[in-house]
Amino acid sequence: MPTRNAAADVLAAVAVLESAKAACAHLCSPGQMRRHSDMLTRARLIHAVIRSRAQFKALHERSIDLQAALTRFKQRREAMRA
C-alpha cells in the first residue's frame, strides 16, 4: 500500500468518523422514527461508521506489518555490516 493511499484512507476515515459523531448527536431513537428516509439515513450512518472502523483496523494492521518489515530490514543491514 503506497504511503499516499494510506494517508488518503486515514483522512477519509477520520472525516467519516467526525461527520458520524456530529450526526449521532442529533439522531432520534429508532422508536421515534416515522419516515423511511430517517431509517435510511440512520442505516447509512451506521454503515459508514462500521466501514471506517474496518479501514482503521486494516491501516493499524498494515502499520504493524510495515514496522516488522522495517525492523527485519535494519537487522539484515546490521548483519551485513558486521
Buried (B, 14 or more C-beta within 10 A) or exposed (E): EEEEEBEEBEEEBEEBBEBBEEBEEEBEEEEEBEEEEBEEBBEEBEEBBEEBEEBBEBBEEEEEEEEEEEEEEEEEEEEEEE
